[in-house]
Amino acid sequence: MLIGRHDERAAMTAALSPEAETASLVLLGDPGVGKTALLDTAVTEALSAGTKVLRVRGNAAETELAFAGLHQLLLPVLDRVDGLPARQGAALLGAFGLGDDPTPPDHMMMSLAVLTLTSQVASTQRLLLAVDDAQWVDPGSCQVLGFLARRLAGEPIGLLVAARGTHRPDWLDRSVPELVVPALSSAEAEELLSTQLDPPTGSARRRVLATAAGNPLALVELSRSAARDGALPTGRQVPVTDLLERTFAAQVDALPEATREALLVAAAAEGAGLAAVSGALPPGTDMDVWLPAEEAGLIRLHADRLDFRHPLVRSAIYSAAPFTVRRRAHLALAAALEGDPDRRAWQLSAATVTPDASVSGALEATAMRAFARGAMSEAVAGLERAVQLNPSPGEQTRLLATAAYGAILVGDITQAQALGARATELNTDPAAAPYINALTGLIAMLMMRMDCAFALVVPETVRDAAQIDASTSTIATGIVYHSGSPAQRARIRAVLATRRPETEPAHAFHLWDIGVTDPFGGGSAVRGHLSAAASAPGRAPTETHTLGVLSMVLDETETAVTLLREVANPQWEDADAFHAGMTAADLAWANLESGRWADARLGVERLAGRFLAGERSHGAARALAVLATLCALTGEPETALRHATAVLAATEPAGVLGTVVRARRAAALAAMALGDPTSAFHHLRSLFDRSGAPVHYHLSCYAVADYAAAAVLTGRAEDAATALEYVSAEVADGASVRLRQILDRAGALLTEPNEAGPRFEAALADPAGRRWPFERAQVWLEYGEWLRRRRRIAEARDALSKARDLFEGLGAVHWNQRAQAELRAAGVDVESAPRDGLNTLTPQRRRIVRLAAQGLTNREIGERLFLSPRTVGTHLYQAFPVLGVTSRSQLRDVVDQDATD
């Protein structure tokens, strides 16, 4: 029976009701304050109401075991996996190590499988997912739970999470409401104490109340101690956690020796099944050994498992035992867990204090299985422990390097840097030095230490391509592209020029080396191989990332979006983690350039927020540059300038010219939106040197048209004309459709007014230019302005209307206002134009409508957007009245198929 808690129960009921926008809640609070009791109450009430409950309780012994929490949660419904789509079912079974497919499971497909499975379970009865002690749930399971938490809208699914402390778990979306469970009031504490079997009285009662300070578990346990032996704490106040552990330890001390030994084995094995625990006990031990502990209320015994009454009972038992005794328990458990190599490895690890190659090898094997199942954080933890237990410096170096790369993949650059430094310090093998230097160089680049990064990857001793392998050269050329350093570029091109011609189709990494160091001269040749490389099966995630960025560099923007989504889809919870956020930033740029501005913002907001909070990683800086650009374009120019200034303060001193160019362009766009062409001119002028040459051999070239526009407005057209001449010579015949459109736009702005028409028409001649809608709209706007000044009003109206429609669809506020003003000047009643119902929908709902208009089913849309079919159906049902349609077949009539979603 709960004493008090009326407000907390009411809050739980409201948060988890079917009418709640997202039926979810996180309970926070100190150990023993009653979170589990509240969660148990919610579970009991849900079951009474006919709700199905799936439950998981985290424990400290399983935080390194891949997807252990998720397996516990879904075990009662795993027999329904066969009803999932084939790819989803295979991914889910693969994550649990149960599938036949040896390839690593797609983490997002596995998460979608969990969403689909729970949605199917909830189709027949409401479902509650209850997560207790979330602080100890393994990271892989937490990622999936975070994925679910963001997708409960429209689903008859509730999520109740309980976690220790007052800070919500990082993986839990901010939209999930939280309730910090307080201590009981004085009156409630008195009432609870009075319900105990033999409540203390007099001074003992006052001491219990004062010591427990309203903590329910402390009140109960101190009352039991007082009734049992009159023992109560004296002297200074101690933390409640320490107090409870001492109280539980005293209760254990009163048990028979055999029971105490059995409890220690159970404490060491928490999370393992009862059969494994029993198998680790001395021969001849029967189930009666547990009876004294059950009668004391310390454990609950089930058919297949043993639960401690509270996690502090386990920690009290474990911490009170000497290490030698704990070691014997771990070794006995390892012997009993022969059929469970992952648990066995960690048991051996806990029993090992001196280097042991066999235990290290077992942990490495466990880590590699975690990698294969997509549990990267658990894999890194296993490798770190394997390093500690390996006696060989060479093996330690190898394991450290592998762990460092794993840390890069999960986005923990600080950890990667520490691991890489240790690998460098330990290494004595000259043959291993190039790989370790490449790894530490990559980390240095991710920390924006560009000169150091290049020197590590391409030391002065490297003069021939034979001295640098494909993966290392890819890191080197990536550093060059981001730094924009002419000296680095010349050096790496000289080295790569000695590479022997390929006898087989070009490898993705070789294509990258050519494309990013010579995008105009070598771009055409690389494009010829790009399609085959992008469609090749069996690509590793890093190879997919490489090809995606290469596609973006070469203005194969749609290919870039497709490839980069495979490894950093903005719908994913951990999209900003892969390669320390670099992939998320790359995808955001591709989405921005192709007009998918909502996706671009979704993909970088969290990562950009980390930069604003003090993180100075390259990925976070690039993310903030994307966000600055989006803010400039969508009506937040002051915010854009603040973001761009912050990025420049970090990247200009570090020599990260690629990001500097992006941030300067964002600042220039913001200045134009604020009506300050002079500031815009100065920002854009800095992207070209005194001679007019681009400061970044590739990215500066794309700013030349905006530079021309600002230069004309400020009377400095000759400066931009010099830059255009230089860029045109550099690009020569290597311009993509996109860049040709930009160069023609710049030429039209800078030529004599009477001669500008053909240049504008040339910029608009290739219909493929529509793939970059904002840049296309800029041409239509300026062409319309030129036509209106020439008194060609009908043509001007047409051009300006095209510009206005594109800007309005994108949400380009300043440019849309400018187009509307020009239309009014051309005699068009802009205000009478009907508002597009499609544009009033949320970005996600708009994407769902567009995909439905293309004929995709709810399930197909769900797989693409990582939503359940039911949620897709709910979005469509709510969109129909807004769009003025009553059926799916009518969507084609209201969706412009040529628009970019």
N, C-alpha and C positions, 0 to 999 in steps of 0.2 A: 504494500500500500504506500502510495506517495503522500508525503506530508507537504501541504502547501502546493507550490508549483502551478497554481491556477492560471497565472498570467502566461507562464511558459507553455502550458498545455494548450491554452487558447491560441497562442502564437503558432504552435505547431499545427494545430487543426486548420487555421486560416492559410498558412503557407502551403500545406499539402492538399488542400481541397481541390477538387476537379475544376473549380472556377478560377483558381489562381493562374496567372499568366504563365508561369513556369512553376509547377508544383514541386518545389525544392526548398531545402533549408539546411544550413550548417549550424550545428551546436558546438559551441566553444566553451572552454572553462578549465579550471584546475583539476588535477587528479582527485577523484573521490567526490566531486561536487554534485554528481548525479546525472551526467550526460547519458551514460548507459541506461540508467533507470528511466529517463525520459524516452530514449530510443526504444527500450523494451515496451514501454507503455504504448507508444505509437504503433509498434508492430502488433501488439495484442489487439488494439482497437481496429487496426486494418484487417487483421484476420477475422475478427468478429463481424466486420462489415462485408466479408466475402472477397477481400482483396488478397491476391497472391503476393507473397513476400519472398524476395531473394535477398540473402544477407551475407555479408562478409565482415570478419573482424580481423584487423591487421595485428601482426605481432612482430616483435623486434627480431625474432629468429628467421623471418622469411623475407626481409627487405631486399636481400640479394638474389632471391629466387625469381626468375623471370615469370611474370604473369601468374604467380601463385595466388594472389588475391582475386584476380579475375576468374581463375579456375574455381576457387571456392565459391564465388558468387554465382556462377553459371552452372555448377555441377548438377543441380536438380533439373535443369532443362537441356542439358547437352544432348539428350536423346533426340532433340528436335533439330539438330544441325543438318540432318539430311534434307530438311525442308527448305534450307536456304539456297539461294542461287549458287551455282557450282564454285565460282571464284571466291565468294564470301565464305562458304563453308570450308573450302580448302585453306584459306588464309587463317581462319579461326582455329582449325585443328592444327595447322602448322605452328601457330603461336604456342599451343599447348604441347608441342612435340608429339602429336598424335597422327599427323598426316603422312601420306606417302610421298609427297612432293619434296625433293631435297633442296629446292631453291628457297631462299629466305622469304617469309610471307610478307606481302604488302601490308604495312602497318595500318594504313588508312582503310584498305579493304577489310582488314580484320576488325577495325573499329566499326566500320559500317555493318559488318556481320553481327556484331554485338547489338547495334541499334536495331537492325532488322529482326534479330532473334527476340529481343525484349519487346519490340513492337508487335510481333506475332503472338507472343505470350499474352500481351495486354489486349489483344483483339477479342479475347473471350472473357476476360475478367481484368479489372483494374490491377495494376502491378505497383508494388513499392520496392524500391531498391534501398536497403539499409546498410550503411557503411559505418562500422564502429572502429575506434582507434585508427582513424585514417592516417595519422602520422607515421604508422608503421606499415602501411600498404606499399608494396613494391612500386617503383617508379613507372614501369611499363603499364601496370594496371591503372595507376593514377592517370596516365595520359588518356586511356580509354574512358575512364569515368569522367574526365574533363570534357572529352568529346561528347559524351552523352548529355552532360549537364547543359550544354549549349543548344541541344536539339530536342528538348522535351516539350516545347510549345506545340500544342495540338495533339500531343500523345497522352493517353490515359495512364501515364507513368509518373510516380512520385519518386523523389530522391531525397533521402535523409542521411546526412553525414555528421558524424561526431568526431571531433579532433581535440587533442590536448592543447592547452594554451589559449591565448586570446587573439592570435593571428590566423586568419583563414589559410588553408593549404594553398600554395601557389598555383596548383593546377586547377583550382576551382574558379569558374568564371565569376567576375564581379557582380553579375546580375543575380546570382544566388543570394537570397537574404541570409543574414546571420543572426544568431541569438547567443549572446554570452550568458551562460547559466551562472547566476550569482549564488553566493552562500545563502543559507537559510536565514530568515530573520530570527531575532531572539525568541519570539513567541513560537515560531515553527521549530526551532532547535529544542526548546523545552518540550514541545509536543512529541517530537520524534524520540527524545530521550525517555519520555514517559511510556512509550510503547514497547520498550525493551523488556525482556523476560525478568530481569532483576535490576531495575534501574538504580543508579547510585543516588544517595541522598546527602544532605548536609554539605560539608566542605568538599567532599569528593565530587558531588554533583556540580558544584560551582567550578571546581578545577577542570572537570571534563568539558563543561560548556565554554570556559575561557580558552582552554587549549585547542579545542576543535574549531573554534571561530566560525561556526555555522557550516562546516564541511560535513555532510551527512555520513560519509564513510568513516570519518574520524570519530564522530559521535557514537556510531554503532560499535566500532572496534574498541574504543576507550571504555565504553560501558561494559563490554564483555570482559575486558582486562580487569576492570575494577571488581566485577562480580566474581571472576575466577580466582584472583589472588590478591586483589586489592592494590595491584601495581598501577601506579599512575606516574606520568613524567613529572619531574621536579626541576627547579632551577630555571634557567633562561628558556625563552621560547625557541622552538626548533621548527623548521619548515614542515608543513603538513605531510609532504611526501616522505621525508626522512622519518617522521614520527610514525606514519602508517607502516613503513617497512620494518621498523623496530618492533611494532606491535605484532605484525604477522610473523616475524622471525621468532618472537617469544612463544606464539601459539605452536609453531612447528617444533620448537625445542621440546614441547611437552608430549610429542607423539612418539610411538615406538621407533626404534632405530631402523628397522626394515622399511617402515613407512617413510621415514625421513630420506633414506637412500633412494627409494622409489620416486619420491617427489623431486629430488634433485635430477634424476634422469629425465623426468617429465619436463622439468624446467629447462634443461639443456636441449630438449627435443621439441619444444613448443612448435606446433604446426605439423609435426609428423603424426601419422595415425597411431591409434592405440596399439595396434599389432607390433609396430616398430618399437614403441616404448616398452611393451611387454617383452619383446625379443631381446632387449638390452638389459633386462633384470637378471639377477643370479638364477641359475637353473633351479627349478622347483618352486619358484615364487608363484603363488596363485593370486586370484583377484581379490582375496580378502585383505591383501596388503594395503589396499586403498581405503578400506572401510573407516579406519580412525580419521583419516583426512576428510572424508566425506562427512562424517558425523561432526567434525569440527567446523564444517562449513567452508573449508579452504578450496575444495575442488567439486566439480560436478562430473560424474562419470556417465558416458554415453556408450552405445554399442560399438562405435568406431573411433571415438576420440575422448580425450580428457580435457576439460576446460578448467582453468583456474578461476576462482571467484572474481578476482580482479587482477589486472596486470601487475600491480604492486606485490601481490602474493608471489608471483613467479620471480620477480626481481629480488624480493627479499630472500627467497630460498636460494637463488643462484648466487647472489653476492655474499651471502653469509658463509658459503662453503669455501674451504681452502682450494687453491688452484689444483693441487695434486688430486684432490677428490673430484673436482669438476673435470679434470683431464680424463680420469678413469671413466666417467660417465660418457664423455664425448667419444672415446675410443670404443666403448661398448655399443653406442649408438651407430657409429660408423660400421661396425661389424654387422649390425642388424639391418643396415640400409644398403646392402650389396646391390639390390635391384633398383636403387634410386641414386644414380651416380652424382647428381647435383647436390642433394642433401648430404650424401656421404662425404663429398669433397669439403663442404663447409664444416662438417663435424670434425673431420681430420684437421682442418685448418685451426679450429678452436682448440685442438689438443696439442698443437705443434708450436714450440717456442724457438727451436733452433732450425737452421736451414735444412730442408728435406726436399730433394729433387722430385721424388714421387708425389708428394702432396702438392708441390707447386704445379706439376704436370696435370694432376687431377683438377686443380682450380683453373688452369688454363683451358682445359677441355670444357669445363663448365662455362667459362667465359665465352668460348667460341660457339658453344651451343646457344648461349644467350644472344650473341651477335646474329646467329642464323635465324633466331626467332624474333628478331627486331627489338630486343631489349638491350639497348645500347648502354644505359647507365649501369645496369647490373653487370654487363660485360666488363666495363671499365673497373668497377669495384673488384671483380674477380681477378682481373689482371694485376691490379695494384697489390692485392694480397699474394698473388703468385710471385711477384717480384720479391716481396719480403721473405718468402720461404725458399727462394732458389739460391743455391750456393755458388753458382757460376756467374761471374761478372758479365760474360758474353751473353748468357741467357737473360740476365737481368736487363741488360741493355736492349735486347730484342723485345722483351716483354714491355719495358717502359715505352719504347717507340710505338708499339702497337697500342698501348693504353693511351698514349698522347694523341694518336690519330683518332681513336675512339672518342676522346674528349672533344676533339674538334668537331666530330660528327654530331655530338649532342649539344654543341654550342658553349661548352665550358672552356673558354680560352685561358682563363687563369690557371685552371688545372692542367690544361694541355701545356702551357708554358712551363709549369713546375716539373711535369713529367719529362718534357723534352730536355730541360736543363739537366735533370738527373741522368738521362740517357747519354747526353754529351759528356758529362763529367765521368761517367763510368766506362765509356767506350775506350777500348784499347786495340780494336781491330780496324786497320786501315781500310779494309774492304767494306766495312759497315759505315764508315764516315760519310760518304756521299749521301746515302739515304737519310742518315740522322741530320746532316746539315740541311738537306732539302726539307725535312720535316720541321726543323726549328726555323728555317727561313720562311716556310708557309705560316708558321705561328707569328713570326715577326711581322709579316705582311698584314696578318689579321689584327695585329696590334698597332698598325700604321707606322712601323719602323722600316721605311722602304729601303734606305741605303743598306742598313744592316741585313735586311732580308735578301737583297740581291747578292751581296758579298758572300753570304752563307751558301746560297744555291749555286752561284757561278763564281767560285774563287778564281784568283788570278792564274792558278795552275791549269784551269780548263781552257784549252785552245782548240779542241777538236770535238765534233759531235759524238764521236765514239766514246768520249769521256763523260757523257751525260745521257742517261736513259730517257725514254719517252715521258715517263711520269715526272721526272725531275725537270726536264725542259719545259713541260707544261706549267709547272710552278713558276719557273723563271720568266716565261713569256707573260704569265698572268701578272707577275709583279711589274714587269715593264709596262703593261697596258694600264695598270692602275696608277703607276707613278708618272707615266708619260715622259720619263727622262730620256732625252735624246742620246745621252752617253750610254745608258743601259740598253736602249734599243739597238744602237749601233753594235754594241758588244755582243749581244745575244744573236743578232742576225749574222754577224761574222762567224760565230761558232756554228750556227745551224747551217750555214752555207756549205759546210764541209760534209753535211749528211749525205750518205749515198742514196741514189734514187731508189724509190720503193719498187719492189718486184711484184707486190700484191697491192690490192686497192688500199688507198691511204688510210692509215689508222686515224681515229678521231683525234688523238693527241697531236699527231703531225699536222692534221688539217688546222687544228687550233693554233699551233705555232706559226703557221703561215698567215692565217686569217687575222690574228690579232696584232701581229707585228707589221704586216703589209696589207691592210684591208682594202686598199684601192688597187695596188699593183697585183696582188695575188688573189683578190676576192673572187674574180670570175672563175678561176681554176678551182678554187675551193668549193664554190657553189655547185660545180659539176659533180662533186663527190658527196655533197652534204645530204642529199635525199637518201642515198643508199646507207650512209653511216647512221642517219637518224632512224631509219627503219630496221636496222640490224637487230636481231634478237639477242637476248642475254646480256644487255648492257649493264654494267655496274652503275650505281647511283652517281658516282663521281664522273663517269663518262657521260651520263645523261646531262648532268649539270654543265659539263664542258661544251657539249654540242649545243645545248640551249643558249648559252651565252654567246658562243660563236655565231649562231643563227641571228641573234640580236645585233651583234656587231656588223653583220653583213646585211642587215635590214630584211632578213627573212623572219619578220616579226611574229607571224602566226605560228610558224614552226617553233620559234623560241618559246612562245606561250605554252604550246602543247608539251614540249619537252620539259620545261621548267616546272610545269604543274605536276609532273610525275614525281618530283622530289620535294616540292615546297608549295603544294596547293594551298591557297590562302584560307580554304575552309578547314584546314587541319589545325589542331590545337598547338602542335609543336613545329609549325612551318618555319618559324624564325630560328629554330635550333640548328638545322642542317647546315654544315659548313659555316658555323658561327654567324648565321644570318646573311651571309653573302648571297646564297641562293634566293632567299626571300626578297632581298633587295633587287636582284637581277630580274626576278619574275615581276616585281612591282614596276620596274622601268618598262618592261615589255608590255605589261597591261596598260600602263599610262600611255605609251606611244600608240597602242592600238585602240585607244578609246575606252578601255575597261577601267574607268577611274574608280568605281566603287571597289572593285577587286584589288586595285593597286593600294587603295587606302587600307582596306581590311588586312592586306598582307604585311603592312609595315607599321601600323599604329603602335602595336605593343613593343616592337623592336626600337622604334624611334623614341618611345617613352623611356626605354632603358638608357638611351643616350642622354636624354634630358635629366634623368636621375643620377647621372654621373659616370655611366659606363663609357669608356673611350675605345671601343672596338671599331674596326673598319666597317663591319656589317651594320652596326648601329648608326654610324655616321652616314653611311649611304642611305639607310632607311629614312633618316631625318631629312636628307636632301630630297628624297622622293616626296615626303610629306610636305616639305616647304614648297615644292613645285605644285602639288595638288592644291595647297592652300592659296597660292597665288592665282591659280586658274579658276578656283571655285568660290571666290568672293571673300577670302580672308587674307588680304595682302599684308596687313600689319603683322599677323601671326607668321606669315611666310617669311617676312624680313627677319623676324626674331630667330626663326629656325635656321635660315640661311646663314645668318651672322654666327650662330653657335657652331654650325658645321665648319665654316671658314676658319674660325678661331682654332679649331682642332686640326684641320687638314692642310691649310696653307703652310704652317711651320713644318709639318711633317712631310711635305712634298708629295702629297697624294693628289696629283693634278687631275686625275679622272674625276674625283669627287668634287674638287675645287670648281671645275668647269660646270658640273651639274648645279652646284650651289650658287654660282654666279648667275647662271641662267635663271634659276628660281628667283633670285633677288631682282634681276632685271624684269622678269614678268610681273613681279609684285610692284615694282616701281611704275611700270606702264599702267597697271591697274589703278594706281594711286594718282595718275596724271603727272608723273615726274619723269619725262623722257630723258632729262639730263643725267639723273642717277642711273637709269637703265643703260644709257650710252656708256657711262664709265665702267659699269659692271661688265658689259659685253666687250668693251675696248680692251679690258685686261685679259681677254682670251686670245689675243693676238699680240705678237711682239712689235717692236718699233718698226720693223720692216713690213709688217702685215702678215707674217707667217703665223700659223696656228700654234699656240703654246702646247696644246695636246694634239699630236699628229692626227688623231681621228675625231675625238669628240668636239673639239673647237670648230671643226668644219660645219657642224650641224647648227651652229649659232649664227652663221654668217647672214642669214636673211633677217633674223631679229636685230642683228647688229645694223644692218642696212636700214631697217625701219626706224630705229632710234637715231641713227646718224642723220637721216633726212630731216627728222623732226627738230634736231638740234643744230642744223646747218653744218654738219661735219661729214657730208656725204663722201668727200674725197678719201677720208680714212677708211670707210667701209669698202669703197671701190678698190682700194689697194689690197685689202684683205681678200675680197672676192677674186681679184686677179690671181693672187697667190694660191688660194684654195683651188681655183679652177685648174691651175697648172699642176698642182699636186695630185688632184683627183684624176685629171685627164679623162681617159675613157673608162675609168673604173667606178663611175658613179652608179649607185643603185637607182631604182625608180624614185625612191624617197629622196635621196640626196639630189638627184637631178631636178626634182620639183622644188627643193629648197634653193638650189642655185639659180633656177629660172626666176623664182620669186624675187630673190635678191637682185638679179639683173634687171627685172622690171621696175623695181623701186629706185634703182640707181641710174637708170638710163634717162635720156631726155623724155619728158612727158609725152611728146607726140609719137615717140617710138616704143612706148612701153607695152602697147597692146599685144603685139606678137609674142613678147616674152611672157606676159600673163597667160596667153593662150597656150604657149608651149608648156607652161607649168601645169596647166589643166588638161593637157592633151591625152596623157596616158591614164586610162580609167583605174589602173592599179594604184594610183596615188590615193584613192579613197581609203586604202588600208590604214592610212595615218590621218584620221578625221580632223583633228585639231589643226594640223598643218595645212590640210586641204581647205578647211574653212577659212584660215588666214588668207589664203590666196583668193578665194571667192570674195572675201570682204574687201581686200585692197583692190581687186579688179573691179568690184562694184563701185567703190569710191572713185576709181579712175574713170569708169564709164559715166557716172553721174556728172563728174566735172566736165566731161566731153559732151554733155547734154544728150547722151544716148540713154534716155530714161527707161524705156521698156527693158533694154538689156541689163541696165543697172538693177532694176527691180528684181529681175530673175536671179542675177548673181548674188545680190544682197539677201534675198530670201533663202537661197541655198546656204549661205553663210549663217544666217540667223537660225535656220532649222538645225544645222549641225551643232552650233554653239549651244542652243537651247537643249538639245538632246544630251550633250556632254555635261551641261551645267557650268559652262564657261561664262561666268557672270559678267565680267567687264566687257568681254568681246561680244557677248550677246547684246548688252546695252548699246554698245557702239554700232552694231549692225542694225538694231532697231532705230537708233537715231538717224542713221543714213537712210533707212527705208522711209521714215517720216519725211525726211528732206526730199525724198523721191516721190512723195505724195501717197504713200501707203498708210492706211489706218491700221497700225500695228496692234493697237489695243483690241481691235475687233477679232483678232485671230483667236480661235478657240484653244483652250488649254488642252494639251495632249494628256488623256487619261493615263496612258502608259507611263508617262514620266512622273505621275504622282505616286506610283507604286514604289515600295522599297526596292533597293537594288536586287536583293535576293528574289523577291516576288517577280520583279521584271524579268529576271533570267529564267525563272520557272515558266512564265507565260511565253517567252520567246521559244524555249525548248518544246513546250507543248504545241505551239503553233507549227513547229517543224515536224510534228507527228510522233514525238517520243512518248512512250508510256510513262505512267507515274513511277514505275520501278526503274526504267531507264534514266529518267530525270534524277531520281533519288541516288542512283549509283554515280551519276556525274557530279552531283552537288553534295553528296554525302549526307543525304536526308532519308528518312523512311518514306515509303510510298504514301502512308497516311498523312504525313506532314505535307508532302507535295500536294495531295488532294485538298487539304485544308487551305493551303495558299491559293490554289486555283479557285476554290469555292468563294473565297473572300475577294478575289480579284475580279470575278465576273461582273458584279454590279458596278464596280468602278469603271470597267471598260464598256459597259452597256451591252454585254452579250449574255446569252443564256446557255450556250453549249460550247464544247471544245472546238467544234468544227468552225465556229465563227471567229476564232482567234486569228486566223490568217487574214481576215478582213481588217483587223485593227492593228496588227503588228506589221511594221515596215520591215520587210525581209532584208532590205539593203542596209538597215541601221546596224550599228555595232553594239552588241550587248556587253 
